[in-house]
Amino acid sequence: MTKQIIHSFMLTVLFSVAAFIFCPADKISAETGNPPVITSEAYILLDAGTGQILYEKNMHQKHYPASLTKILTALLAFEQGKLTDKIIMSEEAVLSIEPNSSHIALDVGEEITLEQALNAMAVASANDAANGIAEYLAGDLDSFGIMMTKKAAALGAKKSSFVNAHGLPDENHYSSAYDLALIMMHAIKNPDFRQIFSKRRYEMQPTNCQPEVRYLNNTNPFLNGKFAYEGIIAGKNGWTKDAQYTLATAAQKNGRELVVVALRNPDQEDICVDAIKLLDYGFNAFREVTVSSKPDADLLDSYPELDPEKVTVEGPDTYSFLLHNSLEKDDINISLSFLQAQAHRPARLLVAYTLPDNPFMYERIGEVRYTLAEKPVQDGEEGAASASWPRVLLNILFALITFVALCRLRVFIRKKRRRRRFLRRRVYRYRGY
């Protein structure tokens, strides 16, 4: 009996040691809640539902995006085009592509649909198809670059500059992990984007210049089977010599959608491991919490102009966000900022939530905006009479002035009548009446 107990104990210890040795580091990190070790130079983990930044490094650092550019190209195509529309490939669209870059050998004058071009661009990362989309939407390649930059800025990606639709290197073509995550967050709201940018392969039917079917296979390791991860919604990978490996991935689990963007990694396998670690961290190490967000009297007291009896605060009563499992609500700092009213914009309050000096998550959780409005005075409310005193005084003053004016007018009329009577009497006496 004693030997069996000792034997069982030794087996337990052996399996525990083996599990510790062979368990991947990212799984251990996810279970313990410790931040993952990431090899990419810049990265971001973003909650796609709210835009909350969960974890990052160098997220505003300027980098070449490579083929992650095609996410924005596709977003514009879905918003402004029709999938059945025809694209005719021009000489510039075809021949301006570097021969050694990714393409599907589209020919000058070849006719394809916008849907075919999007599939070729998403699955095969076809630069020639991206050029075709650019000319279809903007008329020429340069104009499309301007359109891309304006669209990015409208989405909040204000530190990016785009000059082409595909992402081949150009000193004026750059972005950041944060900007690309914002673009990806908006792109995955489109069902067609999700459907096309999650395909493993695509068969492009014959065209007027190509009699054979083109069989296109995805080079994204998360979509071609090289790396498996449950819940992948969509993704795009990229590589150039200047940009190195880049990756944007979106995944969903238990109602939570996350976006990961990693930039400038010299190894494709490492950047995929980075994405897995970040996704595991976002799904396992955070919980959703809800707080009462409406400013109370204590916060309003710091601004004398915000008298709670005269001003009403219009906005949500609660605010929900993701919080690391090792942190509590009491760890959160709440601050209030008052924005004066401007032309065509009322006064506002900003309630900001931050977590300074913590290693687990990005310190800025988010903010809630409130509009200030003058509180209406209702009948019977205490203080309504005092609030109307100025108007009452004006009414009394106006009545007094009117009364005095009427009195003077009456005196003037009486004098006139007396004068007339006096003159009549003199006339009568003179004529002997």
ZASEGU-957751 format. One record per residue (C-alpha): residue number from 1; residue in three letters; x negated, y negated, z. Coordinates in nm, 4 decimals, m for minus. Each point is the difference from the previous one (the first is absolute). Example, Ala and Ser with C-alpha at 12.3 -4.5 7.8 and 13.67 -1.06 7.14 Angstrom:
REC  resi  resn  X  Y  Z
REC  1  ALA  m1.2300  0.4500  0.7800
REC  2  SER  m0.1370  m0.3440  m0.0660
% end
This chain:
REC  resi  resn  X  Y  Z
REC  1  MET  0.0000  0.0000  0.0000
REC  2  THR  m0.2812  m0.2352  0.0914
REC  3  LYS  m0.1807  0.0770  m0.3271
REC  4  GLN  0.3147  m0.0825  m0.2013
REC  5  ILE  0.0339  m0.3380  0.1764
REC  6  ILE  m0.3667  m0.0822  m0.0635
REC  7  HIS  0.0352  0.1106  m0.3619
REC  8  SER  0.3105  m0.2174  m0.0529
REC  9  PHE  m0.1729  m0.2957  0.1612
REC  10  MET  m0.3033  0.0318  m0.2273
REC  11  LEU  0.2195  0.0235  m0.3093
REC  12  THR  0.1892  m0.3127  0.1052
REC  13  VAL  m0.3226  m0.1924  0.0472
REC  14  LEU  m0.1355  0.1259  m0.3333
REC  15  PHE  0.3108  m0.1047  m0.1943
REC  16  SER  0.0029  m0.3388  0.1725
REC  17  VAL  m0.3618  m0.0641  m0.0978
REC  18  ALA  0.0656  0.1145  m0.3563
REC  19  ALA  0.3045  m0.2240  m0.0281
REC  20  PHE  m0.2043  m0.2958  0.1214
REC  21  ILE  m0.2814  0.0695  m0.2445
REC  22  PHE  0.2113  0.0636  m0.3084
REC  23  CYS  0.2836  m0.2450  0.0612
REC  24  PRO  m0.0411  m0.2988  m0.2351
REC  25  ALA  m0.1091  m0.3225  0.1668
REC  26  ASP  0.2982  m0.1902  m0.1348
REC  27  LYS  0.2406  0.2486  0.1625
REC  28  ILE  m0.1719  m0.0418  0.3358
REC  29  SER  0.0157  m0.3748  m0.0433
REC  30  ALA  0.3700  0.0133  m0.0838
REC  31  GLU  0.0804  0.2154  0.3033
REC  32  THR  m0.1953  m0.2122  0.2480
REC  33  GLY  0.1099  m0.3326  m0.1513
REC  34  ASN  m0.3567  m0.1221  m0.0473
REC  35  PRO  m0.0603  m0.2215  m0.3046
REC  36  PRO  m0.1450  0.1961  m0.2945
REC  37  VAL  m0.3525  m0.0421  m0.1307
REC  38  ILE  0.0256  m0.1333  m0.3574
REC  39  THR  m0.2793  m0.0088  m0.2578
REC  40  SER  0.1550  m0.2403  m0.2543
REC  41  GLU  m0.1309  m0.3552  0.0099
REC  42  ALA  0.3467  m0.1580  0.0196
REC  43  TYR  0.3354  0.1556  0.0861
REC  44  ILE  0.3447  m0.0660  0.1405
REC  45  LEU  0.2857  0.2030  0.1513
REC  46  LEU  0.3344  m0.1746  m0.0527
REC  47  ASP  0.3569  0.0765  0.1060
REC  48  ALA  0.1876  m0.0259  m0.3297
REC  49  GLY  0.3346  m0.0614  0.1684
REC  50  THR  m0.0998  m0.3170  0.1831
REC  51  GLY  m0.3385  m0.1014  m0.1413
REC  52  GLN  m0.1596  0.0406  0.3432
REC  53  ILE  m0.3751  0.0585  m0.0133
REC  54  LEU  m0.0896  0.2952  0.2215
REC  55  TYR  m0.3726  0.0407  m0.0547
REC  56  GLU  m0.2596  m0.1621  m0.2255
REC  57  LYS  m0.3576  m0.0878  m0.0731
REC  58  ASN  m0.1115  m0.2769  m0.2358
REC  59  MET  0.3545  m0.0137  m0.1382
REC  60  HIS  m0.0469  m0.3532  m0.1400
REC  61  GLN  m0.3441  0.0734  m0.1461
REC  62  LYS  m0.0182  m0.0624  m0.3748
REC  63  HIS  m0.0527  0.3165  m0.2104
REC  64  TYR  0.0502  0.1301  m0.3522
REC  65  PRO  0.3279  0.1970  0.0016
REC  66  ALA  m0.0790  0.2161  m0.3078
REC  67  SER  0.3125  0.1905  m0.1119
REC  68  LEU  0.2010  m0.1045  0.3048
REC  69  THR  0.0671  m0.2989  m0.2252
REC  70  LYS  0.2465  0.2206  m0.1877
REC  71  ILE  0.2364  m0.0020  0.2996
REC  72  LEU  0.0681  m0.3695  m0.0620
REC  73  THR  0.0209  0.0562  m0.3756
REC  74  ALA  0.2656  0.2654  0.0576
REC  75  LEU  0.1894  m0.2143  0.2506
REC  76  LEU  0.0323  m0.2800  m0.2566
REC  77  ALA  0.1026  0.2481  m0.2694
REC  78  PHE  0.2782  0.1479  0.2143
REC  79  GLU  0.1281  m0.3448  0.0931
REC  80  GLN  m0.0116  m0.1636  m0.3431
REC  81  GLY  0.0253  0.2802  m0.2548
REC  82  LYS  0.2226  0.2859  m0.1125
REC  83  LEU  m0.1375  0.3533  m0.0078
REC  84  THR  0.1459  0.0608  m0.3469
REC  85  ASP  m0.1609  m0.3077  m0.1580
REC  86  LYS  m0.2590  0.0523  m0.2728
REC  87  ILE  m0.3636  m0.1029  0.0279
REC  88  ILE  m0.2136  m0.0352  m0.3125
REC  89  MET  m0.3701  0.0272  0.0759
REC  90  SER  m0.2023  m0.2912  m0.1367
REC  91  GLU  m0.3616  0.0011  m0.1100
REC  92  GLU  m0.1058  m0.1981  0.3069
REC  93  ALA  0.1899  0.2286  0.2376
REC  94  VAL  m0.1738  0.3075  m0.1422
REC  95  LEU  m0.3490  m0.1184  m0.0890
REC  96  SER  m0.0677  m0.2208  0.3019
REC  97  ILE  m0.0151  0.3093  0.2227
REC  98  GLU  m0.3466  0.1354  0.0794
REC  99  PRO  m0.0437  0.3367  m0.1782
REC  100  ASN  m0.1218  0.1764  0.3134
REC  101  SER  0.2901  m0.1204  0.2165
REC  102  SER  0.3222  0.1953  0.0549
REC  103  HIS  0.2445  m0.0102  m0.2910
REC  104  ILE  0.2268  0.2310  m0.2043
REC  105  ALA  m0.1305  m0.1002  m0.3456
REC  106  LEU  0.2922  m0.2169  m0.1022
REC  107  ASP  m0.0390  m0.1295  m0.3566
REC  108  VAL  0.0564  m0.3426  m0.1523
REC  109  GLY  0.3628  m0.0231  m0.1087
REC  110  GLU  0.1078  0.2977  0.2110
REC  111  GLU  0.3517  m0.0329  0.1396
REC  112  ILE  0.0761  0.1227  0.3502
REC  113  THR  0.2730  m0.0762  0.2520
REC  114  LEU  m0.0591  m0.1925  0.3184
REC  115  GLU  0.0795  0.3200  0.1906
REC  116  GLN  m0.2735  0.1884  m0.1881
REC  117  ALA  m0.2480  m0.2804  0.0629
REC  118  LEU  0.0776  m0.0023  0.3733
REC  119  ASN  m0.0395  0.3761  0.0283
REC  120  ALA  m0.3278  m0.0094  m0.1920
REC  121  MET  m0.1260  m0.2808  0.2230
REC  122  ALA  0.1095  0.1680  0.3254
REC  123  VAL  m0.1002  0.3598  m0.0757
REC  124  ALA  m0.2999  m0.0372  m0.2307
REC  125  SER  m0.0956  m0.3522  0.1144
REC  126  ALA  0.0083  m0.1010  m0.3666
REC  127  ASN  m0.1533  m0.3438  m0.0473
REC  128  ASP  0.1270  m0.0275  m0.3570
REC  129  ALA  0.3564  0.0632  0.1188
REC  130  ALA  m0.0459  m0.2707  0.2663
REC  131  ASN  m0.1027  m0.2448  m0.2737
REC  132  GLY  0.3073  0.0929  m0.2003
REC  133  ILE  0.2212  m0.0772  0.2991
REC  134  ALA  m0.1783  m0.3332  0.0507
REC  135  GLU  0.0626  m0.1142  m0.3576
REC  136  TYR  0.3590  0.1256  0.0135
REC  137  LEU  0.0737  m0.2089  0.3111
REC  138  ALA  m0.2078  m0.3151  m0.0550
REC  139  GLY  m0.0795  m0.0131  m0.3716
REC  140  ASP  m0.3765  0.0180  0.0468
REC  141  LEU  m0.2500  0.1410  0.2489
REC  142  ASP  m0.1165  m0.3319  0.1501
REC  143  SER  0.3547  m0.1185  0.0707
REC  144  PHE  0.0747  0.3251  0.1793
REC  145  GLY  m0.2943  m0.0553  0.2336
REC  146  ILE  0.1488  m0.3361  0.0985
REC  147  MET  0.3386  0.1656  0.0482
REC  148  MET  m0.1552  0.2633  0.2271
REC  149  THR  m0.1728  m0.2536  0.2229
REC  150  LYS  0.3193  m0.2034  0.0393
REC  151  LYS  0.2004  0.3105  0.0859
REC  152  ALA  m0.2570  0.1113  0.2554
REC  153  ALA  0.0078  m0.3416  0.1672
REC  154  ALA  0.3804  0.0110  0.0130
REC  155  LEU  m0.0250  0.3317  0.1865
REC  156  GLY  m0.2410  m0.1509  0.2531
REC  157  ALA  m0.3191  0.1285  m0.1654
REC  158  LYS  m0.1453  m0.3493  m0.0296
REC  159  LYS  m0.3700  0.0867  0.0023
REC  160  SER  0.0062  0.2101  m0.3168
REC  161  SER  m0.0844  m0.0892  m0.3577
REC  162  PHE  0.0905  0.2202  m0.2966
REC  163  VAL  m0.1169  m0.0458  m0.3566
REC  164  ASN  0.0922  0.3376  m0.1539
REC  165  ALA  0.2643  0.2702  0.0320
REC  166  HIS  m0.2311  0.2968  0.0588
REC  167  GLY  m0.2684  m0.0995  0.2496
REC  168  LEU  m0.3211  0.0345  m0.1990
REC  169  PRO  m0.2694  m0.2177  0.1615
REC  170  ASP  0.0104  m0.3773  m0.0360
REC  171  GLU  m0.1450  m0.2520  0.2442
REC  172  ASN  0.3333  m0.1836  0.0018
REC  173  HIS  0.2000  0.3176  0.0624
REC  174  TYR  0.0096  0.0826  0.3704
REC  175  SER  0.2304  0.0752  0.2906
REC  176  SER  m0.0079  0.1292  0.3600
REC  177  ALA  0.1321  0.2955  0.1956
REC  178  TYR  0.2671  m0.2208  0.1559
REC  179  ASP  0.1195  m0.1476  m0.3301
REC  180  LEU  0.0095  0.3387  m0.1723
REC  181  ALA  0.1944  0.1488  0.2924
REC  182  LEU  0.2602  m0.2779  m0.0334
REC  183  ILE  0.0319  0.0700  m0.3722
REC  184  MET  0.0314  0.3742  0.0654
REC  185  MET  0.2584  m0.0619  0.2734
REC  186  HIS  0.2228  m0.1867  m0.2454
REC  187  ALA  m0.0637  0.2450  m0.2849
REC  188  ILE  0.1217  0.3073  0.1900
REC  189  LYS  0.3368  m0.1679  0.0531
REC  190  ASN  0.0661  0.0780  m0.3668
REC  191  PRO  0.1250  0.3603  m0.0518
REC  192  ASP  m0.1470  0.0131  m0.3531
REC  193  PHE  m0.3415  m0.0953  0.1352
REC  194  ARG  0.0158  0.2812  0.2555
REC  195  GLN  0.1059  0.2490  m0.2614
REC  196  ILE  m0.2699  m0.0867  m0.2540
REC  197  PHE  m0.2865  m0.0661  0.2428
REC  198  SER  0.0452  0.3359  0.1719
REC  199  LYS  m0.0246  0.2225  m0.3085
REC  200  ARG  m0.2618  0.2727  m0.0231
REC  201  ARG  0.0142  0.0218  m0.3797
REC  202  TYR  0.1824  m0.1510  m0.2948
REC  203  GLU  0.0696  0.1156  m0.3556
REC  204  MET  0.0053  m0.2932  m0.2397
REC  205  GLN  0.2045  0.0819  m0.3065
REC  206  PRO  m0.1277  m0.0611  m0.3568
REC  207  THR  0.0016  m0.3527  m0.1392
REC  208  ASN  m0.0256  m0.1566  m0.3451
REC  209  CYS  m0.3806  0.0304  0.0197
REC  210  GLN  m0.0422  0.3179  0.2060
REC  211  PRO  0.1795  0.3150  m0.1196
REC  212  GLU  m0.1061  0.2073  0.3002
REC  213  VAL  0.1212  m0.0049  0.3598
REC  214  ARG  m0.2424  m0.1684  0.2376
REC  215  TYR  m0.0428  0.2027  0.3227
REC  216  LEU  m0.1041  m0.2387  0.2765
REC  217  ASN  m0.1239  0.1126  0.3435
REC  218  ASN  m0.0279  m0.2201  0.3063
REC  219  THR  m0.3456  m0.0671  0.1405
REC  220  ASN  0.1361  m0.1059  0.3399
REC  221  PRO  m0.1140  0.2711  0.2474
REC  222  PHE  0.3218  m0.0401  0.2032
REC  223  LEU  0.2145  0.0689  m0.3071
REC  224  ASN  m0.1994  0.2619  m0.1915
REC  225  GLY  m0.0251  0.2480  0.2876
REC  226  LYS  m0.3585  m0.0576  0.1079
REC  227  PHE  0.1180  m0.1612  0.3262
REC  228  ALA  0.3342  0.0926  0.1506
REC  229  TYR  0.1917  m0.2345  0.2272
REC  230  GLU  0.3654  0.0341  0.0915
REC  231  GLY  0.2238  m0.2938  m0.0813
REC  232  ILE  m0.1953  m0.1767  m0.2762
REC  233  ILE  0.2321  m0.2500  m0.1706
REC  234  ALA  m0.2316  m0.1470  m0.2618
REC  235  GLY  m0.3620  m0.0854  m0.0553
REC  236  LYS  m0.2688  m0.1332  m0.2289
REC  237  ASN  m0.3728  0.0565  m0.0006
REC  238  GLY  m0.2765  m0.1842  m0.1788
REC  239  TRP  m0.3689  m0.0061  m0.0713
REC  240  THR  m0.2510  m0.2202  m0.1739
REC  241  LYS  m0.3719  m0.0380  0.0573
REC  242  ASP  0.0528  m0.3421  0.1554
REC  243  ALA  0.3069  0.0846  0.2070
REC  244  GLN  m0.0995  0.3571  0.0954
REC  245  TYR  0.2972  0.2165  0.1083
REC  246  THR  0.3250  m0.1721  0.0909
REC  247  LEU  0.3265  0.1520  0.1189
REC  248  ALA  0.3560  m0.1098  0.0806
REC  249  THR  0.2377  0.2542  0.1518
REC  250  ALA  0.3516  m0.0148  0.1444
REC  251  ALA  0.1540  0.2769  0.2105
REC  252  GLN  0.3203  0.0607  0.1974
REC  253  LYS  0.0709  0.2076  0.3112
REC  254  ASN  0.2921  m0.0058  0.2432
REC  255  GLY  0.1417  m0.3175  m0.1495
REC  256  ARG  m0.3285  m0.1904  0.0194
REC  257  GLU  m0.1748  m0.1180  m0.3168
REC  258  LEU  m0.3680  m0.0923  0.0058
REC  259  VAL  m0.2362  m0.1501  m0.2554
REC  260  VAL  m0.3753  0.0586  0.0035
REC  261  VAL  m0.2484  m0.1872  m0.2194
REC  262  ALA  m0.3703  0.0845  0.0119
REC  263  LEU  m0.2651  m0.1796  m0.2061
REC  264  ARG  m0.3615  0.0456  m0.0955
REC  265  ASN  m0.0947  0.3533  0.0944
REC  266  PRO  m0.2845  0.1758  m0.1862
REC  267  ASP  0.1616  0.3435  0.0388
REC  268  GLN  0.3452  0.1036  m0.1248
REC  269  GLU  0.0426  0.2740  0.2589
REC  270  ASP  m0.0916  m0.2365  0.2830
REC  271  ILE  0.2547  m0.2614  m0.1058
REC  272  CYS  0.2714  0.2675  m0.0078
REC  273  VAL  m0.0975  0.1165  0.3496
REC  274  ASP  0.0177  m0.3644  0.1105
REC  275  ALA  0.3560  m0.0231  m0.1323
REC  276  ILE  0.1024  0.3185  0.1810
REC  277  LYS  m0.1477  m0.1212  0.3279
REC  278  LEU  0.1759  m0.3347  m0.0272
REC  279  LEU  0.3349  0.1572  m0.0888
REC  280  ASP  m0.0257  0.2489  0.2866
REC  281  TYR  m0.0863  m0.2854  0.2326
REC  282  GLY  0.3015  m0.2017  m0.1128
REC  283  PHE  0.2451  0.2887  0.0255
REC  284  ASN  m0.1237  0.1524  0.3273
REC  285  ALA  m0.1496  m0.2766  0.2136
REC  286  PHE  0.2776  m0.2618  m0.0187
REC  287  ARG  0.3568  m0.0249  0.1259
REC  288  GLU  0.2748  m0.2484  m0.0788
REC  289  VAL  0.0964  m0.2407  0.2776
REC  290  THR  0.2644  m0.2714  0.0198
REC  291  VAL  m0.0245  m0.3155  0.2082
REC  292  SER  0.2347  m0.2874  0.0733
REC  293  SER  m0.1392  m0.2658  m0.2295
REC  294  LYS  0.2250  m0.3029  0.0468
REC  295  PRO  m0.1847  m0.2778  0.1885
REC  296  ASP  0.1222  m0.0367  0.3570
REC  297  ALA  0.0170  m0.3136  0.2170
REC  298  ASP  m0.3536  0.0536  0.1332
REC  299  LEU  m0.1481  m0.0161  m0.3500
REC  300  LEU  0.2140  m0.2956  m0.1023
REC  301  ASP  m0.1018  m0.1957  0.3110
REC  302  SER  m0.3478  m0.0435  m0.1480
REC  303  TYR  0.1523  m0.2285  m0.2642
REC  304  PRO  0.1963  m0.2927  0.1556
REC  305  GLU  0.1713  m0.0755  m0.3315
REC  306  LEU  0.1649  0.3449  0.0066
REC  307  ASP  0.2714  m0.0589  0.2579
REC  308  PRO  0.1953  0.3308  0.0241
REC  309  GLU  0.3171  m0.1992  0.0759
REC  310  LYS  m0.0273  m0.1969  m0.3255
REC  311  VAL  m0.1777  0.2397  m0.2393
REC  312  THR  0.1040  0.3441  m0.1189
REC  313  VAL  m0.2555  0.2562  m0.1216
REC  314  GLU  0.1226  0.1968  m0.3016
REC  315  GLY  m0.1697  0.3333  m0.0795
REC  316  PRO  m0.0184  0.3708  0.0898
REC  317  ASP  0.0455  0.1110  0.3605
REC  318  THR  m0.2519  0.2870  m0.0265
REC  319  TYR  m0.3217  0.0818  m0.1838
REC  320  SER  m0.1279  0.3501  m0.0837
REC  321  PHE  m0.3586  0.0975  m0.0828
REC  322  LEU  m0.2528  0.2817  0.0320
REC  323  LEU  m0.2140  0.0222  0.3131
REC  324  HIS  m0.2911  0.2328  0.0706
REC  325  ASN  0.0886  0.2803  0.2408
REC  326  SER  m0.2673  m0.1069  0.2493
REC  327  LEU  0.1402  m0.3551  0.0260
REC  328  GLU  0.3047  m0.1318  0.1818
REC  329  LYS  0.2355  m0.2908  m0.0600
REC  330  ASP  m0.1585  m0.1866  0.2907
REC  331  ASP  m0.3305  m0.0048  m0.1918
REC  332  ILE  0.1546  m0.2231  m0.2659
REC  333  ASN  m0.0565  m0.3746  0.0061
REC  334  ILE  0.2965  m0.2147  m0.1050
REC  335  SER  m0.0566  m0.3557  m0.1176
REC  336  LEU  0.2323  m0.2652  m0.1383
REC  337  SER  m0.0686  m0.2678  m0.2608
REC  338  PHE  0.2263  m0.2931  m0.0810
REC  339  LEU  0.0175  m0.1252  m0.3602
REC  340  GLN  0.1463  m0.3462  m0.0481
REC  341  ALA  0.2845  m0.0467  m0.2448
REC  342  GLN  m0.1044  m0.0989  m0.3523
REC  343  ALA  0.1829  m0.1042  m0.3144
REC  344  HIS  0.2593  0.2644  m0.0852
REC  345  ARG  m0.1303  0.2203  0.2818
REC  346  PRO  0.1311  0.0034  0.3580
REC  347  ALA  m0.2152  0.0248  0.3090
REC  348  ARG  m0.1204  0.3535  0.0697
REC  349  LEU  m0.1483  0.2133  0.2720
REC  350  LEU  m0.2574  0.2745  m0.0589
REC  351  VAL  m0.0221  0.2735  0.2634
REC  352  ALA  m0.3284  0.1892  m0.0553
REC  353  TYR  m0.0961  0.3388  0.1454
REC  354  THR  m0.3694  0.0847  0.0356
REC  355  LEU  m0.2253  0.2611  0.1608
REC  356  PRO  m0.3433  m0.1586  0.0421
REC  357  ASP  m0.3070  0.1968  0.1022
REC  358  ASN  0.1249  0.3508  m0.0702
REC  359  PRO  m0.1756  0.2689  m0.2081
REC  360  PHE  0.3128  0.1886  m0.1050
REC  361  MET  0.1862  m0.2235  m0.2427
REC  362  TYR  m0.0016  m0.3315  m0.1815
REC  363  GLU  0.0409  m0.2814  0.2511
REC  364  ARG  0.2746  m0.1902  m0.1853
REC  365  ILE  0.3206  0.1959  0.0258
REC  366  GLY  0.2270  m0.2520  m0.1672
REC  367  GLU  0.2217  m0.2996  0.0516
REC  368  VAL  0.3685  m0.0895  0.0030
REC  369  ARG  0.1279  m0.3306  m0.1393
REC  370  TYR  0.2936  m0.1872  0.1506
REC  371  THR  0.1901  m0.3032  m0.1273
REC  372  LEU  0.0951  m0.2799  0.2382
REC  373  ALA  0.3393  m0.1658  m0.0261
REC  374  GLU  0.1772  m0.2659  0.2061
REC  375  LYS  0.2487  0.1631  0.2335
REC  376  PRO  0.3566  m0.1132  m0.0801
REC  377  VAL  0.1950  m0.1733  0.2814
REC  378  GLN  0.3367  0.1641  0.0591
REC  379  ASP  0.3109  m0.1397  0.1754
REC  380  GLY  0.0007  0.0600  0.3718
REC  381  GLU  m0.3751  0.0600  0.0235
REC  382  GLU  m0.1755  m0.1619  0.2893
REC  383  GLY  m0.2052  m0.2868  m0.1312
REC  384  ALA  0.2192  m0.0578  m0.3056
REC  385  ALA  0.1365  m0.3252  0.1504
REC  386  SER  m0.3490  m0.1271  0.0759
REC  387  ALA  m0.1137  0.0894  m0.3503
REC  388  SER  0.2860  m0.2139  m0.1454
REC  389  TRP  m0.0633  m0.3125  0.2172
REC  390  PRO  m0.1941  m0.1887  m0.2700
REC  391  ARG  0.2871  0.0427  m0.2432
REC  392  VAL  0.2552  m0.1085  0.2658
REC  393  LEU  m0.2001  m0.3152  0.0738
REC  394  LEU  m0.0154  m0.0837  m0.3690
REC  395  ASN  0.3744  0.0450  m0.0298
REC  396  ILE  0.0612  m0.2303  0.3005
REC  397  LEU  m0.2338  m0.2630  m0.1413
REC  398  PHE  0.1719  0.0166  m0.3378
REC  399  ALA  0.3402  m0.0388  0.1705
REC  400  LEU  m0.1171  m0.3078  0.1949
REC  401  ILE  m0.1369  m0.1647  m0.3122
REC  402  THR  0.3241  0.0691  m0.1816
REC  403  PHE  0.2042  m0.1383  0.2878
REC  404  VAL  m0.2041  m0.3219  0.0165
REC  405  ALA  0.0252  m0.0430  m0.3760
REC  406  LEU  0.3772  0.0421  0.0081
REC  407  CYS  0.0299  m0.2504  0.2847
REC  408  ARG  m0.2024  m0.2600  m0.1876
REC  409  LEU  0.2062  0.0621  m0.3108
REC  410  ARG  0.3189  m0.0508  0.1982
REC  411  VAL  m0.1295  m0.3299  0.1395
REC  412  PHE  m0.1009  m0.1112  m0.3473
REC  413  ILE  0.3469  0.0794  m0.1361
REC  414  ARG  0.1701  m0.1824  0.2855
REC  415  LYS  m0.2143  m0.3089  m0.0641
REC  416  LYS  0.0933  0.0098  m0.3681
REC  417  ARG  0.3683  0.0159  0.0822
REC  418  ARG  m0.0254  m0.2932  0.2404
REC  419  ARG  m0.1824  m0.2041  m0.2599
REC  420  ARG  0.2737  0.0649  m0.2558
REC  421  ARG  0.2725  m0.0985  0.2458
REC  422  PHE  m0.1820  m0.3215  0.0865
REC  423  LEU  m0.0365  m0.0956  m0.3656
REC  424  ARG  0.3674  0.0683  m0.0709
REC  425  ARG  0.1093  m0.2266  0.2829
REC  426  ARG  m0.2123  m0.2864  m0.1308
REC  427  VAL  0.1457  0.0414  m0.3468
REC  428  TYR  0.3554  m0.0021  0.1322
REC  429  ARG  m0.0605  m0.3156  0.2025
REC  430  TYR  m0.1548  m0.1768  m0.2973
REC  431  ARG  0.2943  0.0752  m0.2291
REC  432  GLY  0.2498  m0.0913  0.2670
REC  433  TYR  0.1595  0.3369  0.0439
% end
